[in-house]
Amino acid sequence: PDAAPRLLSWYDHNRRDLPWRAKPGEVADPYRVWLSEIMLQQTTVPAAAPYFRAFTERWPTVRDLAAAPLDDVLVAWAGLGYYARARNLHKCAQVVATERAGRFPDKEVALLELPGVGAYTAAAITAIAFGHKATVVDGNVERVVSRVFAVEEPLPGVKPKLRALAALLTPDERPGDYAQAMMDLGATVCTPRKPKCMLCPWSDWCAARAAGIQEQLPRKAAKADKPTRRGVAFWLLNPEGAVLLRRRAEEGLLGGMTEVPSTPWAGHAPTDAEIAAAAPLDLSWRRLPGAVRHTFSHFHLDLEVVAARAGDGWRMAEGLWVPVDRLGGQALPSVMMKVVRHALAHA
């Protein structure tokens, strides 16, 4: 019964100082809570923090973000990965700015109607930004709950059970602080490896610790091996020293981002005919040594890079010509930044 008060007391003395977190006594800004939670999906706190600072300096309110061109948002997001989040972020800002007078709804059910807002994010905004009771369950919370209750069924199948157990612990008082306390406990004490049980406010009733299995939980179902896709990227310079880029389709992987042109990514190395068909111009292409490897959530990608210089017909190539020293201003995802670095090192 005193689980929540004990955790909140621990939090009051051990809370992390994060750029999006309201200081004690401050009122949380729903825009900053929403922005941080979208950025933290699939991303670590150290990786997200500089992006959060840059976004909030450039676009201090949801109206500012809504008014920004999508391309500017994609460029600012480049490197954070999972680019559908950036497109939905921009869509959501526009919906809140135009249809909700710049104010986020304070109920989970209404938040779930916004682009890019799922169950976790809706609960986090409800609790942290508005102080309403909501059960916030991320990976940190799943780990804490699985250990406290010694839940041995593996993830991801056990997620509904962990959520139900987390709901049993969620208090009526200070739900926002409690949600952040659970996240901090998982991030700093109840860590995946070598949890610091001696520092944990719940250690004396943690069932996993009592059984000596805390490091084995949560159990995870065996992952299937990731397949490898292969392709060839085309590094093409024109006589003025600009490189050819193109924009990917809005939907699908890396949607709307800028890329170095390439063959389709397939389960086999592209044939000479497939390379010729995908080449931006019919030129004598030179293979660069080595290759670029990048890992996405569902597959590995191996890209060979071929290089050429375009002659008088360079304007025939479809795409965008960008001076090499201005590539930093393009919405290039991490995999394409690897291609650029590889080409600059070997071309």
KESE-462216 format. One record per residue (C-alpha): x, y, z. Coordinates in nm, 2 decimals. Layout:
N
<node <X; Y; Z>>
...
***
This chain:
347
<node <0.00; 0.00; 0.00>>
<node <0.28; 0.25; 0.06>>
<node <0.46; 0.16; -0.27>>
<node <0.38; 0.49; -0.44>>
<node <0.46; 0.72; -0.15>>
<node <0.79; 0.54; -0.10>>
<node <0.88; 0.57; -0.47>>
<node <0.78; 0.94; -0.48>>
<node <0.99; 1.01; -0.17>>
<node <1.29; 0.85; -0.35>>
<node <1.21; 1.05; -0.66>>
<node <1.20; 1.38; -0.47>>
<node <1.57; 1.32; -0.37>>
<node <1.69; 1.14; -0.68>>
<node <1.50; 1.29; -0.98>>
<node <1.70; 1.34; -1.30>>
<node <1.74; 1.69; -1.43>>
<node <1.62; 1.66; -1.80>>
<node <1.58; 1.95; -2.04>>
<node <1.21; 1.87; -2.10>>
<node <1.12; 1.81; -1.73>>
<node <0.95; 2.08; -1.52>>
<node <1.14; 2.18; -1.21>>
<node <0.98; 2.11; -0.87>>
<node <0.70; 2.37; -0.83>>
<node <0.69; 2.45; -1.20>>
<node <0.38; 2.37; -1.42>>
<node <0.46; 2.13; -1.70>>
<node <0.43; 2.26; -2.06>>
<node <0.22; 2.01; -2.26>>
<node <0.41; 2.11; -2.58>>
<node <0.75; 2.02; -2.43>>
<node <0.61; 1.70; -2.27>>
<node <0.46; 1.59; -2.61>>
<node <0.77; 1.68; -2.81>>
<node <1.00; 1.50; -2.57>>
<node <0.79; 1.19; -2.56>>
<node <0.78; 1.17; -2.94>>
<node <1.16; 1.21; -2.96>>
<node <1.22; 0.95; -2.69>>
<node <1.03; 0.68; -2.88>>
<node <1.31; 0.44; -3.00>>
<node <1.57; 0.69; -2.89>>
<node <1.78; 0.73; -2.57>>
<node <1.78; 1.03; -2.34>>
<node <2.14; 1.14; -2.43>>
<node <2.06; 1.12; -2.81>>
<node <1.73; 1.31; -2.78>>
<node <1.84; 1.59; -2.55>>
<node <2.04; 1.80; -2.81>>
<node <1.75; 1.76; -3.06>>
<node <1.50; 1.87; -2.80>>
<node <1.70; 2.18; -2.72>>
<node <1.74; 2.27; -3.08>>
<node <1.37; 2.22; -3.16>>
<node <1.25; 2.43; -2.86>>
<node <1.49; 2.71; -2.93>>
<node <1.38; 2.73; -3.30>>
<node <1.01; 2.65; -3.24>>
<node <0.93; 2.75; -2.88>>
<node <0.55; 2.67; -2.92>>
<node <0.33; 2.42; -3.10>>
<node <0.21; 2.71; -3.33>>
<node <0.57; 2.78; -3.43>>
<node <0.63; 2.42; -3.51>>
<node <0.30; 2.40; -3.71>>
<node <0.40; 2.70; -3.92>>
<node <0.74; 2.56; -4.01>>
<node <0.79; 2.40; -4.35>>
<node <0.80; 2.02; -4.33>>
<node <1.14; 2.01; -4.50>>
<node <1.29; 2.23; -4.22>>
<node <1.15; 1.99; -3.96>>
<node <1.29; 1.69; -4.15>>
<node <1.63; 1.85; -4.17>>
<node <1.63; 1.93; -3.80>>
<node <1.52; 1.57; -3.72>>
<node <1.79; 1.41; -3.94>>
<node <1.99; 1.16; -3.74>>
<node <1.72; 1.08; -3.49>>
<node <1.58; 0.79; -3.70>>
<node <1.23; 0.65; -3.75>>
<node <1.14; 0.95; -3.97>>
<node <0.76; 0.88; -3.98>>
<node <0.78; 1.03; -3.63>>
<node <0.90; 1.36; -3.77>>
<node <0.62; 1.37; -4.03>>
<node <0.36; 1.29; -3.77>>
<node <0.51; 1.54; -3.53>>
<node <0.46; 1.81; -3.79>>
<node <0.10; 1.69; -3.87>>
<node <0.01; 1.68; -3.50>>
<node <0.14; 2.03; -3.44>>
<node <-0.08; 2.15; -3.73>>
<node <-0.38; 1.98; -3.59>>
<node <-0.33; 2.12; -3.24>>
<node <-0.26; 2.47; -3.38>>
<node <-0.55; 2.49; -3.62>>
<node <-0.82; 2.26; -3.48>>
<node <-0.75; 2.30; -3.11>>
<node <-0.65; 2.66; -3.08>>
<node <-0.29; 2.56; -2.99>>
<node <-0.39; 2.36; -2.69>>
<node <-0.33; 1.99; -2.64>>
<node <-0.63; 1.78; -2.51>>
<node <-0.59; 1.67; -2.15>>
<node <-0.76; 1.33; -2.18>>
<node <-0.61; 1.00; -2.31>>
<node <-0.89; 0.93; -2.55>>
<node <-0.86; 1.27; -2.72>>
<node <-0.48; 1.25; -2.73>>
<node <-0.50; 0.92; -2.91>>
<node <-0.68; 1.08; -3.20>>
<node <-0.37; 1.30; -3.28>>
<node <-0.12; 1.19; -3.55>>
<node <0.17; 0.99; -3.40>>
<node <0.03; 0.96; -3.05>>
<node <-0.01; 0.61; -2.92>>
<node <-0.11; 0.46; -2.59>>
<node <0.22; 0.52; -2.41>>
<node <0.25; 0.88; -2.53>>
<node <-0.11; 0.97; -2.46>>
<node <-0.08; 0.83; -2.10>>
<node <0.25; 1.02; -2.05>>
<node <0.10; 1.35; -2.16>>
<node <-0.21; 1.30; -1.95>>
<node <-0.01; 1.23; -1.64>>
<node <0.29; 1.45; -1.68>>
<node <0.15; 1.75; -1.85>>
<node <-0.20; 1.76; -1.69>>
<node <-0.17; 1.57; -1.36>>
<node <-0.45; 1.33; -1.44>>
<node <-0.42; 0.96; -1.33>>
<node <-0.29; 0.75; -1.62>>
<node <-0.08; 0.43; -1.63>>
<node <0.24; 0.51; -1.83>>
<node <0.43; 0.20; -1.94>>
<node <0.75; 0.21; -2.13>>
<node <1.04; -0.03; -2.14>>
<node <1.18; 0.09; -1.81>>
<node <0.84; 0.05; -1.64>>
<node <0.80; -0.30; -1.79>>
<node <1.13; -0.40; -1.65>>
<node <1.05; -0.27; -1.30>>
<node <0.71; -0.43; -1.29>>
<node <0.83; -0.76; -1.42>>
<node <1.09; -0.78; -1.14>>
<node <0.87; -0.65; -0.86>>
<node <0.61; -0.92; -0.94>>
<node <0.86; -1.18; -1.07>>
<node <0.67; -1.21; -1.40>>
<node <0.85; -1.49; -1.59>>
<node <0.65; -1.50; -1.91>>
<node <0.85; -1.35; -2.20>>
<node <0.80; -1.02; -2.38>>
<node <0.64; -0.91; -2.60>>
<node <0.34; -1.15; -2.52>>
<node <0.33; -1.05; -2.16>>
<node <0.29; -0.68; -2.22>>
<node <-0.09; -0.67; -2.14>>
<node <-0.02; -0.85; -1.80>>
<node <0.26; -0.60; -1.71>>
<node <0.03; -0.31; -1.80>>
<node <-0.24; -0.44; -1.57>>
<node <0.01; -0.49; -1.29>>
<node <0.15; -0.14; -1.35>>
<node <-0.21; 0.00; -1.32>>
<node <-0.24; -0.16; -0.97>>
<node <0.05; 0.05; -0.86>>
<node <-0.04; 0.38; -1.02>>
<node <-0.16; 0.63; -0.75>>
<node <-0.42; 0.90; -0.76>>
<node <-0.18; 1.15; -0.61>>
<node <0.10; 1.31; -0.82>>
<node <0.05; 1.08; -1.12>>
<node <0.29; 1.28; -1.33>>
<node <0.57; 1.26; -1.08>>
<node <0.50; 0.90; -1.02>>
<node <0.52; 0.82; -1.40>>
<node <0.86; 1.00; -1.42>>
<node <0.97; 0.83; -1.10>>
<node <0.91; 0.49; -1.25>>
<node <1.11; 0.59; -1.56>>
<node <1.39; 0.72; -1.35>>
<node <1.39; 0.41; -1.13>>
<node <1.42; 0.18; -1.44>>
<node <1.69; 0.41; -1.60>>
<node <1.91; 0.46; -1.30>>
<node <1.85; 0.18; -1.05>>
<node <1.65; -0.11; -1.19>>
<node <1.88; -0.13; -1.49>>
<node <1.89; -0.41; -1.75>>
<node <2.22; -0.54; -1.62>>
<node <2.35; -0.53; -1.27>>
<node <2.05; -0.36; -1.11>>
<node <2.14; -0.15; -0.80>>
<node <1.90; -0.33; -0.57>>
<node <2.06; -0.18; -0.25>>
<node <1.95; 0.17; -0.37>>
<node <1.60; 0.07; -0.47>>
<node <1.31; 0.20; -0.25>>
<node <1.11; -0.12; -0.34>>
<node <1.39; -0.38; -0.28>>
<node <1.24; -0.53; 0.04>>
<node <0.93; -0.65; -0.15>>
<node <1.07; -0.72; -0.49>>
<node <0.98; -1.08; -0.57>>
<node <1.25; -1.12; -0.83>>
<node <1.52; -1.00; -0.59>>
<node <1.38; -1.24; -0.32>>
<node <1.42; -1.53; -0.57>>
<node <1.75; -1.41; -0.70>>
<node <1.64; -1.38; -1.06>>
<node <1.62; -1.00; -1.10>>
<node <1.89; -0.99; -1.37>>
<node <1.71; -1.26; -1.57>>
<node <1.39; -1.05; -1.60>>
<node <1.21; -0.94; -1.81>>
<node <1.25; -1.25; -2.02>>
<node <1.23; -1.20; -2.39>>
<node <1.12; -1.43; -2.67>>
<node <1.40; -1.53; -2.91>>
<node <1.44; -1.28; -3.19>>
<node <1.45; -1.39; -3.55>>
<node <1.77; -1.32; -3.74>>
<node <1.75; -1.00; -3.94>>
<node <1.77; -1.04; -4.31>>
<node <2.03; -0.85; -4.52>>
<node <1.93; -0.63; -4.81>>
<node <2.18; -0.51; -5.07>>
<node <2.20; -0.22; -5.31>>
<node <2.43; 0.02; -5.50>>
<node <2.43; 0.39; -5.43>>
<node <2.53; 0.64; -5.71>>
<node <2.77; 0.93; -5.61>>
<node <2.74; 1.17; -5.90>>
<node <2.92; 1.50; -5.92>>
<node <2.85; 1.76; -6.19>>
<node <3.11; 1.99; -6.34>>
<node <3.03; 2.26; -6.08>>
<node <3.12; 2.01; -5.79>>
<node <2.76; 1.96; -5.68>>
<node <2.63; 1.61; -5.59>>
<node <2.30; 1.46; -5.71>>
<node <2.04; 1.39; -5.44>>
<node <1.68; 1.29; -5.46>>
<node <1.38; 1.29; -5.23>>
<node <1.23; 0.96; -5.12>>
<node <0.85; 0.89; -5.15>>
<node <0.65; 1.04; -4.86>>
<node <0.52; 0.70; -4.75>>
<node <0.74; 0.41; -4.63>>
<node <1.09; 0.38; -4.49>>
<node <1.27; 0.71; -4.46>>
<node <0.96; 0.87; -4.62>>
<node <1.02; 1.23; -4.74>>
<node <1.39; 1.23; -4.66>>
<node <1.67; 1.31; -4.90>>
<node <1.90; 1.04; -5.03>>
<node <2.19; 0.96; -5.25>>
<node <2.02; 0.78; -5.55>>
<node <2.05; 0.40; -5.54>>
<node <1.91; 0.08; -5.68>>
<node <1.62; -0.08; -5.50>>
<node <1.73; -0.26; -5.18>>
<node <1.67; -0.63; -5.23>>
<node <1.77; -0.96; -5.08>>
<node <2.04; -1.01; -5.35>>
<node <2.33; -0.80; -5.49>>
<node <2.19; -0.60; -5.78>>
<node <2.29; -0.73; -6.13>>
<node <2.48; -0.52; -6.38>>
<node <2.15; -0.48; -6.57>>
<node <1.97; -0.36; -6.25>>
<node <2.25; -0.12; -6.17>>
<node <2.24; 0.02; -6.53>>
<node <1.86; 0.06; -6.51>>
<node <1.88; 0.25; -6.18>>
<node <2.17; 0.48; -6.27>>
<node <2.08; 0.85; -6.29>>
<node <2.28; 0.88; -6.61>>
<node <2.45; 0.64; -6.85>>
<node <2.81; 0.69; -6.75>>
<node <3.12; 0.49; -6.68>>
<node <3.07; 0.42; -6.30>>
<node <3.36; 0.34; -6.08>>
<node <3.32; 0.11; -5.78>>
<node <3.46; 0.26; -5.46>>
<node <3.64; 0.02; -5.22>>
<node <3.45; -0.12; -4.92>>
<node <3.08; -0.08; -4.85>>
<node <2.84; 0.10; -4.62>>
<node <2.65; -0.11; -4.37>>
<node <2.35; 0.02; -4.18>>
<node <2.10; -0.16; -3.95>>
<node <1.73; -0.08; -3.95>>
<node <1.48; -0.22; -3.70>>
<node <1.39; -0.51; -3.93>>
<node <1.69; -0.56; -4.16>>
<node <2.06; -0.50; -4.23>>
<node <2.15; -0.30; -4.54>>
<node <2.48; -0.33; -4.73>>
<node <2.53; -0.06; -4.99>>
<node <2.82; -0.05; -5.24>>
<node <2.90; 0.30; -5.37>>
<node <2.98; 0.38; -5.73>>
<node <3.11; 0.72; -5.84>>
<node <3.11; 0.92; -6.16>>
<node <3.15; 1.27; -6.29>>
<node <2.87; 1.40; -6.52>>
<node <2.96; 1.58; -6.84>>
<node <2.75; 1.83; -7.04>>
<node <2.43; 1.63; -7.00>>
<node <2.43; 1.66; -6.62>>
<node <2.10; 1.85; -6.62>>
<node <1.93; 1.54; -6.76>>
<node <1.95; 1.37; -6.43>>
<node <1.64; 1.38; -6.22>>
<node <1.69; 1.52; -5.87>>
<node <1.85; 1.80; -5.68>>
<node <2.21; 1.92; -5.72>>
<node <2.36; 2.03; -5.39>>
<node <2.72; 2.16; -5.34>>
<node <2.91; 1.92; -5.12>>
<node <2.97; 2.19; -4.85>>
<node <2.60; 2.24; -4.82>>
<node <2.50; 1.87; -4.76>>
<node <2.46; 1.95; -4.39>>
<node <2.15; 2.15; -4.47>>
<node <1.97; 1.85; -4.63>>
<node <1.74; 1.61; -4.46>>
<node <1.98; 1.32; -4.49>>
<node <1.91; 1.02; -4.27>>
<node <2.20; 0.84; -4.09>>
<node <2.24; 0.58; -4.36>>
<node <2.28; 0.85; -4.62>>
<node <2.53; 1.04; -4.41>>
<node <2.73; 0.72; -4.40>>
<node <2.72; 0.70; -4.78>>
<node <2.83; 1.06; -4.81>>
<node <3.13; 1.01; -4.57>>
<node <3.22; 0.69; -4.76>>
<node <3.21; 0.86; -5.09>>
<node <3.41; 1.16; -4.97>>
<node <3.68; 0.93; -4.83>>
<node <3.71; 0.71; -5.13>>
<node <3.59; 0.89; -5.45>>
***
